[in-house]
Every structure is written in structure tokens, then in C-alpha cells.
């Protein structure tokens, strides 16, 4: 079924490609007419500029949509939201073409710029939105007929779960659910929904059940008395990517108010929990800023880096660069680079956090840490894609395991690239104990809930202030 949905998403992309090509052909014919050239179909195909446009313009639109639009499962798309999004993106994309490809076009000298812009926009938006609406209507009918369904798990086994199940099953059309079972949320030996669905385990088994049964959608339908389990459920489900959709019954919305984003309202039945941290385009811009800023910093700071390297070499015996394994995006380990600030064999008894006035630090190392100069080599980590300018500080697996025992939701921080600086680093600084790491984590969780380019800029600004004041610790 996933392969079939992937095929239909591919058709959706092909539709975008062909409509962009056809819109450009029509616009090119319109341009030729303005210029006084023959505008019949045969003559325009003799112009090599048309062929260049037919190749590059559709590719531009596919890249544009990949960054700013949603190229995911089309059965999850809302037609109204897609229509609105297509209108806005068509306008912005045509605007980009207008000020690049068409800036010196002869047609602009022969007629109104608004007319040229409007014609290209109407061609592109009109063809694209018609094809998209047709494809999404076909997808909607397949979903409602039951030809497409998602492996669905219900969490909860009593009245709320039973009412929800019966309401979904009583509808005259399908909602895309293939119920494979339920998770018992209260530990009772018997549940009201037992007669309809198979019990697959308890909440502690949730993660394994999602993996074993290839669950694509989870519906949380626990009782009011079980609301204390909600955080544990959400934390467990956060380990899975966005391919696992999470929905919740509306009477729990007041519990999640302010912490959960919604994007689809399914009648009076379900509210979808939006787990997207930032729009795709902001992730793209964030990465572009990371790369450009790192290249700039490596070039500008190279004389300072050379001086620091010489001072590290003279400070004590050992390598100039310190390398250590940290845990990055999605739990993937990587090697972090720093200028060495400690004597060799600084951890003879196992992993140990740096302390203020730590006697393991060299005198020069203490100066570097105060001004955070030891972290300059991490710009190379950013270029490699291991880190970002802004994000939760990367930790070693040893300390992550310790923190996760006290706060299991800490692992949610692994859903973004770790950063050279972070909101926790700015507001709290370096942590010397696990307890302090837990305190700093609160700021990083706040960052995760409010991620945006604007917040990154704010954190970078405060980081510069901290460095200039020498308040690194």
C-alpha cells in the first residue's frame, strides 16, 4: 500500500512538471504574439529559447515546490488547503521568474509588465490547480471507498475508545482507517472495546507495537482519568517520524492547548496533532544560513584559528584538536571538533562534565572556554551537516541516557540538528552536573516548541553578547 501511495505521489509530481511545461509553452506563444512574430504552435517550436524554457522552467517549479510546498502522501492533503497554497506559491514563483528570467524580455517593452506577469500567473496557476484538484479528488474517492487505508492503532480501551470506534465504523464512507488493534491504557484485564479489536499490549509496549504492526496512524482515545498518561504517550510517539500520524479526540484539546498545532479538523471526530517543527522552507533557509555563515567564519577567523592552534600546541602536550563522539540528528553519532582545552587523559574514571575552575583545564584552555574560542572548529561540523549554528547542544550518549532516566522527553531534542549555540546555552551556560543539564534542557525544549528563523537570529544575537562580555562558563 505504501508503494502504491508512493506511485501516486510520483504521478502528482509529474502532473506539476507537465503543467509547468504546458504553461510555459502557452506563455511563450503569448510572448511571440506580442512581439509580432507568428504565434502558431509550429513556429514557436523553432525557437531554441522555448526548448531551454521547457527544460529548465519545470525543474525550477519542482525544486520550488520541494522547498516550499508539501510533497508527501497525497491522501493526507486537504483540497482547500492545497488550492490556497498553490495560489500563493504560484504567485511567489512567477514573481521570482519575472525578476530573473523575464527581467530583460522584449515583451516588457511592448506591453504592460502587469499584463505579462498576470498572463504567466494565470497560465501556471490555472493549469496546476486544475490538475492537482483532479488528482486529489480521485485520491479522496479512493480513500472514502476503502481502496486506500492506513494501519491504525487506538490507544485506550474503554468508553471513549468504543464510542470513537463505533462512530467511525457507522459513517457512510470510509476515513482511511484499517484498525489493527488497540493499546490498553489503564491496565485492566477487560476493556469495552475488546469485542471489536485485538488488544496488542499496554502503553509500555506502544513503541514496539507501532514497529511490529507497521502502524501509520495512532488515535489517542483515553479516558479523562487517564490524562496523566498523555505525556508518556506523546513522548513515545515522538520517536517516530511524520509518517506516523497522531490524532486525538477533541475533548482533550484543552489539555494540549498551547503545546500542539493543528492542521486538519475531521468533523467532530478527530483533531490531527501537527508535529512539524518548522515549515520546509524555513529548514531550507536555516541550512543555507548555516553553510554561508560557516564558510564566511572559516575564512575570516582563519588567522585567529591559526593563533589559537599555536597557543594550544604550546599550552601542553597533546593534539591541537579535540575530537569526541556526540549524538546528533535522529540519534546518529558524529565526531565533534574543538580546540583542546584540557590536559591529556582528563577522564581516567569515565565520562565527566567540565566544572567551573576545572583543574583538568590548561590555563590557556580556561581562557578559550571563557570566550568560547575553543568551539571555532565546529564550523567544520556545520559544513559537514553534523550541526547547525543554533540548536540544542550535542551531548554524549552516556549523559543522554542519564538525562533520559529523569526526563524521557529529552530525546525529542534529537529531532533537530544540534547547534554550536542554543537557547539553553545562552540562558543557562555550560552545565556541570546532570541536574544542571536538566535545567538547561527546559530552555532547549522551549526552543523546540517555538523553532523559527526569527528565534535563531535572536539566539545568535544574544550569543554574540555573551561572547563579547566573556560570560562563557
Beta strands, then each sheet from edge to edge (+ up, - down):
strand 1: 150-155
strand 2: 177-184
strand 3: 199-202
strand 4: 217-220
strand 5: 245-249
strand 6: 261-266
strand 7: 270-274
strand 8: 321-327
strand 9: 333-339
strand 10: 387-390
strand 11: 418-421
sheet 1: 3+ 2+ 1+ 4+ 5+ 7- 6+
sheet 2: 8+ 9-
sheet 3: 10+ 11+
end
